Amino acid sequence: MIIGLLTAVAASACYGTGSVLQAVGSRKSARRESAKSSTIGVTQHGGPSLSSTAKAAVTWEFMVGTVLDFVGFGLGALAARLLPLFLSQTVISANLVITALLGIKLLGIRLSRAEWSSIGVVCAALVLLATAAGPEGSGHTPIATHWWLLVASVVLIGGGTLIVRLLGGRAAILAGLLSGLGFGALGVGVRVLNGVDPFHLPSLLGDPALYAILVAGVGGMYLHTVALQIGSVNGATAALVVGETVVPGILGVLWLGDSSRPGFAWVAVLGFVVAVAGAVAVAWFGEPEPEPGAPQAGSPEADELPTEVAAR
């Protein structure tokens, strides 16, 4: 349990730092496009085009952030094998705190008292979850469910990408939520993956869950990049937290046999609900309504604003 918790905390640190560095790279790329008076980087709906997202991905900040994401992925996969999903995913989702704190320094974001309070609520909920967590389930499931996981991942990422592109600049929170659901599917896939323990390469390569992990991971990373390009880094990350925590946590209990300590079920439920509520609160307070006539997030006019203003 202790090793699993330490692994999840390390994964959280990697993800949180990576998110902020990716946001720095995304916005640097957007400002360059705006300085060139380029309209190629924006779709007709006001969102970032594939070319602008690709340009954001080759900034050094984004590449370092991506490396940290891959390290976090490896640590998170290990944590998902060692802990109940409702605990591992929630601890990993605490990267919201790291994202918020680093955002103050690197993005010039000023957190309100409500945001600080919401972050404190998330931290308190994590303590409740760690106290209540019991043994993780076996993770053994019929191969048919692995196929369903693959189908769900393809539909989620494919359909989600289409919807986000249609909504354009208004899709920051939705893109964050969908990326979180993708990362949640990734966590479930890691947990049920065959051929890992003991290692058996044919079983591993023949398991649909492996390909669900790839689809959900790559698609989730793309949607997260879009969310960081067009919205608040805190709001996008908070939406991601909800997506990657709620569904995997519920599936872990109902499908994979995860459980709490005897007599602590109510503490686990309370911690889970409070953690999600705190993340939603950060998203709510981190996305103030734009002033009348203000540039829309993701538009060239918004990209020309100072970093600390455009990030809010």
C-alpha positions as CSV (number, residue, x, y, z in Angstrom):
1,M,0.0,0.0,0.0
2,I,2.8,2.5,0.9
3,I,4.7,1.8,-2.2
4,G,1.6,2.2,-4.3
5,L,0.8,5.5,-2.6
6,L,4.3,6.8,-3.2
7,T,4.2,5.8,-6.8
8,A,0.8,7.5,-7.3
9,V,2.2,10.7,-5.6
10,A,5.2,10.7,-7.9
11,A,2.9,10.2,-11.0
12,S,0.8,13.1,-9.8
13,A,3.9,15.4,-9.5
14,C,5.0,14.4,-13.1
15,Y,1.5,15.0,-14.5
16,G,1.1,18.4,-12.7
17,T,4.4,19.7,-13.8
18,G,3.9,18.4,-17.3
19,S,0.5,20.1,-17.6
20,V,1.9,23.5,-16.8
21,L,4.9,23.2,-19.1
22,Q,2.6,22.0,-21.9
23,A,0.4,25.1,-21.2
24,V,3.4,27.4,-21.5
25,G,4.4,25.8,-24.8
26,S,0.9,25.9,-26.2
27,R,0.4,29.6,-25.4
28,K,3.9,30.5,-26.7
29,S,3.0,28.8,-30.0
30,A,-0.4,30.6,-30.0
31,R,1.2,34.0,-29.5
32,R,3.6,33.3,-32.3
33,E,0.8,32.5,-34.7
34,S,-1.0,35.7,-33.6
35,A,2.1,37.8,-34.1
36,K,2.2,36.5,-37.7
37,S,-1.4,37.5,-38.2
38,S,-2.0,33.9,-39.1
39,T,-5.5,32.5,-39.4
40,I,-4.3,29.0,-40.2
41,G,-4.0,28.1,-36.6
42,V,-7.8,28.7,-35.9
43,T,-10.7,26.7,-37.2
44,Q,-13.9,28.3,-38.4
45,H,-15.4,27.6,-35.0
46,G,-12.7,29.4,-33.1
47,G,-10.7,26.4,-31.8
48,P,-7.1,25.5,-32.5
49,S,-6.4,23.6,-35.8
50,L,-4.4,20.4,-36.0
51,S,-1.5,22.4,-37.4
52,S,-1.5,24.8,-34.5
53,T,-1.7,21.9,-32.0
54,A,1.3,20.3,-33.8
55,K,3.3,23.5,-33.6
56,A,2.6,23.7,-29.9
57,A,3.8,20.2,-29.5
58,V,7.3,21.0,-30.8
59,T,8.1,23.8,-28.4
60,W,10.7,22.7,-25.9
61,E,8.4,23.4,-22.9
62,F,5.8,21.1,-24.4
63,M,8.2,18.4,-25.2
64,V,9.6,18.4,-21.6
65,G,6.1,18.3,-20.3
66,T,5.3,15.4,-22.6
67,V,8.3,13.4,-21.3
68,L,7.1,14.0,-17.8
69,D,3.6,12.8,-18.9
70,F,5.2,9.6,-20.1
71,V,7.1,9.1,-16.9
72,G,3.8,9.9,-15.0
73,F,2.0,7.3,-17.2
74,G,4.5,4.6,-16.2
75,L,4.3,5.4,-12.5
76,G,0.5,5.7,-12.8
77,A,0.2,2.3,-14.5
78,L,2.2,0.8,-11.6
79,A,0.0,2.5,-9.1
80,A,-3.1,1.2,-10.8
81,R,-1.8,-2.3,-10.3
82,L,-1.0,-1.8,-6.7
83,L,-3.9,0.2,-5.4
84,P,-7.7,0.3,-5.8
85,L,-8.6,2.5,-8.8
86,F,-10.7,4.9,-6.7
87,L,-7.5,5.6,-4.6
88,S,-4.8,5.5,-7.3
89,Q,-6.8,7.7,-9.8
90,T,-7.7,10.2,-7.1
91,V,-4.2,10.6,-5.8
92,I,-2.9,11.0,-9.3
93,S,-5.6,13.6,-9.9
94,A,-4.1,15.6,-7.1
95,N,-1.8,16.9,-9.8
96,L,-4.4,19.7,-9.9
97,V,-2.7,21.1,-6.8
98,I,0.7,21.1,-8.4
99,T,-0.7,22.6,-11.6
100,A,-2.3,25.4,-9.6
101,L,0.9,26.2,-7.6
102,L,3.3,26.1,-10.6
103,G,0.8,28.1,-12.7
104,I,1.3,31.0,-10.2
105,K,5.0,31.1,-11.1
106,L,5.1,30.1,-14.8
107,L,1.8,31.4,-16.1
108,G,1.3,34.4,-13.8
109,I,-2.0,33.1,-12.6
110,R,-3.4,34.6,-9.4
111,L,-5.5,32.2,-7.4
112,S,-8.6,33.5,-5.6
113,R,-9.5,32.6,-2.1
114,A,-12.2,30.3,-3.4
115,E,-9.7,28.4,-5.5
116,W,-7.3,28.0,-2.6
117,S,-10.2,26.7,-0.5
118,S,-11.2,24.3,-3.2
119,I,-7.7,23.0,-3.5
120,G,-7.6,22.5,0.3
121,V,-10.9,20.5,0.0
122,V,-9.3,18.2,-2.6
123,C,-6.3,17.6,-0.3
124,A,-8.5,16.8,2.7
125,A,-10.5,14.3,0.5
126,L,-7.3,12.5,-0.5
127,V,-6.5,12.0,3.2
128,L,-10.0,10.4,3.7
129,L,-9.5,8.1,0.7
130,A,-6.1,7.0,1.8
131,T,-7.5,6.2,5.3
132,A,-10.4,4.2,3.9
133,A,-8.8,2.3,1.1
134,G,-8.7,-1.5,1.4
135,P,-7.2,-4.2,-0.9
136,E,-7.5,-3.8,-4.7
137,G,-9.5,-6.4,-6.7
138,S,-8.0,-9.1,-8.9
139,G,-8.5,-7.3,-12.2
140,H,-9.3,-10.6,-13.9
141,T,-12.1,-10.0,-16.4
142,P,-13.6,-11.9,-19.4
143,I,-11.8,-11.0,-22.7
144,A,-15.2,-9.7,-24.1
145,T,-15.0,-6.8,-21.6
146,H,-11.6,-5.9,-23.0
147,W,-13.2,-5.6,-26.4
148,W,-15.9,-3.3,-25.0
149,L,-13.2,-1.2,-23.4
150,L,-11.5,-0.8,-26.8
151,V,-14.7,0.1,-28.6
152,A,-15.6,2.6,-25.8
153,S,-12.2,4.2,-26.1
154,V,-12.4,4.6,-29.9
155,V,-15.9,6.1,-29.7
156,L,-14.9,8.4,-26.8
157,I,-11.8,9.8,-28.5
158,G,-13.1,9.8,-32.0
159,G,-16.5,11.3,-31.2
160,G,-15.0,13.6,-28.6
161,T,-12.5,15.1,-31.0
162,L,-15.2,15.8,-33.5
163,I,-17.4,17.5,-31.0
164,V,-14.6,19.6,-29.6
165,R,-13.6,20.8,-33.1
166,L,-17.2,21.8,-33.8
167,L,-17.5,23.7,-30.6
168,G,-14.1,25.4,-31.1
169,G,-13.1,28.0,-28.6
170,R,-16.0,27.1,-26.2
171,A,-14.8,23.6,-25.7
172,A,-12.1,24.0,-23.1
173,I,-13.8,22.3,-20.2
174,L,-15.4,19.6,-22.4
175,A,-12.0,18.9,-23.9
176,G,-10.5,18.6,-20.4
177,L,-13.3,16.3,-19.3
178,L,-13.0,14.0,-22.4
179,S,-9.2,13.8,-22.0
180,G,-9.8,12.8,-18.4
181,L,-12.2,10.1,-19.5
182,G,-9.6,8.9,-21.9
183,F,-6.9,8.7,-19.2
184,G,-9.5,7.0,-17.0
185,A,-10.0,4.3,-19.7
186,L,-6.3,4.0,-19.8
187,G,-6.1,3.3,-16.1
188,V,-8.8,0.6,-16.4
189,G,-7.0,-0.9,-19.3
190,V,-3.7,-1.1,-17.4
191,R,-5.5,-2.8,-14.5
192,V,-7.1,-5.5,-16.6
193,L,-4.3,-6.0,-19.1
194,N,-3.3,-9.7,-19.6
195,G,0.3,-10.9,-20.1
196,V,1.8,-8.6,-17.5
197,D,2.1,-10.7,-14.3
198,P,3.5,-13.1,-15.2
199,F,4.9,-11.6,-18.4
200,H,3.7,-13.3,-21.6
201,L,4.2,-11.4,-24.8
202,P,1.7,-13.2,-27.0
203,S,-1.1,-12.7,-24.4
204,L,-0.1,-9.0,-24.0
205,L,-0.1,-8.3,-27.8
206,G,-3.4,-10.2,-28.3
207,D,-5.3,-8.3,-25.6
208,P,-7.6,-5.6,-26.9
209,A,-7.0,-3.7,-23.6
210,L,-3.5,-2.9,-24.9
211,Y,-4.9,-1.1,-27.9
212,A,-7.5,0.6,-25.8
213,I,-4.6,1.9,-23.7
214,L,-2.9,3.3,-26.8
215,V,-6.1,4.9,-28.2
216,A,-7.2,6.4,-24.9
217,G,-3.7,7.6,-24.0
218,V,-2.8,9.3,-27.3
219,G,-6.3,10.7,-27.7
220,G,-6.5,11.9,-24.2
221,M,-3.1,13.7,-24.6
222,Y,-4.4,15.4,-27.8
223,L,-7.6,16.6,-26.2
224,H,-5.7,17.8,-23.1
225,T,-3.4,19.9,-25.4
226,V,-6.5,21.4,-27.0
227,A,-8.0,22.2,-23.6
228,L,-4.7,24.0,-22.6
229,Q,-4.6,26.0,-25.8
230,I,-8.1,27.5,-25.4
231,G,-8.9,27.6,-21.7
232,S,-7.7,28.1,-18.2
233,V,-5.0,25.6,-17.2
234,N,-6.7,25.1,-13.8
235,G,-10.2,24.7,-15.2
236,A,-9.0,22.3,-17.9
237,T,-7.0,20.2,-15.4
238,A,-9.9,20.2,-12.9
239,A,-12.3,18.9,-15.6
240,L,-9.6,16.2,-16.4
241,V,-9.6,15.3,-12.7
242,V,-13.3,14.6,-12.7
243,G,-13.1,12.5,-15.9
244,E,-10.2,10.3,-14.9
245,T,-11.5,9.8,-11.3
246,V,-15.2,9.2,-11.3
247,V,-15.7,6.5,-14.0
248,P,-12.6,4.4,-13.1
249,G,-13.4,4.6,-9.4
250,I,-16.9,3.3,-10.0
251,L,-15.8,0.6,-12.4
252,G,-13.1,-0.5,-10.0
253,V,-15.7,-1.1,-7.3
254,L,-18.4,-2.6,-9.4
255,W,-16.4,-4.5,-12.0
256,L,-12.9,-5.2,-10.6
257,G,-13.6,-5.9,-7.0
258,D,-11.9,-2.9,-5.3
259,S,-13.0,-2.3,-1.8
260,S,-12.5,-0.2,1.3
261,R,-11.4,-1.2,4.8
262,P,-14.1,-2.9,6.9
263,G,-16.4,-0.3,8.3
264,F,-14.8,2.5,6.3
265,A,-17.0,2.4,3.2
266,W,-18.8,5.6,4.2
267,V,-15.4,7.4,4.6
268,A,-14.3,6.2,1.1
269,V,-17.6,7.4,-0.4
270,L,-17.3,10.8,1.4
271,G,-13.7,11.2,0.3
272,F,-14.5,10.4,-3.3
273,V,-17.5,12.7,-3.5
274,V,-15.6,15.6,-1.7
275,A,-12.6,15.1,-4.0
276,V,-14.7,15.4,-7.1
277,A,-16.7,18.3,-5.7
278,G,-13.4,20.1,-4.9
279,A,-12.2,19.6,-8.4
280,V,-15.4,20.9,-9.9
281,A,-15.2,23.9,-7.6
282,V,-11.7,24.7,-9.0
283,A,-13.0,24.5,-12.5
284,W,-16.0,26.7,-11.6
285,F,-14.0,29.4,-9.9
286,G,-11.1,29.1,-12.4
287,E,-13.3,29.9,-15.4
288,P,-15.0,33.3,-14.8
289,E,-17.5,34.6,-17.2
290,P,-15.9,36.8,-20.0
291,E,-16.7,40.4,-19.9
292,P,-18.9,41.7,-22.6
293,G,-16.9,42.4,-25.7
294,A,-13.9,40.5,-24.4
295,P,-12.0,38.3,-26.9
296,Q,-13.0,34.7,-26.9
297,A,-10.5,32.2,-25.5
298,G,-8.5,30.7,-28.3
299,S,-9.0,33.6,-30.6
300,P,-6.1,35.6,-32.0
301,E,-7.2,38.7,-30.0
302,A,-7.1,36.7,-26.8
303,D,-3.7,35.3,-27.6
304,E,-2.3,38.8,-27.8
305,L,-3.3,39.5,-24.2
306,P,-0.7,39.3,-21.4
307,T,-0.1,35.7,-20.2
308,E,-1.6,36.3,-16.8
309,V,-4.8,37.7,-18.4
310,A,-5.1,35.1,-21.2
311,A,-4.7,32.3,-18.6
312,R,-7.7,33.4,-16.6
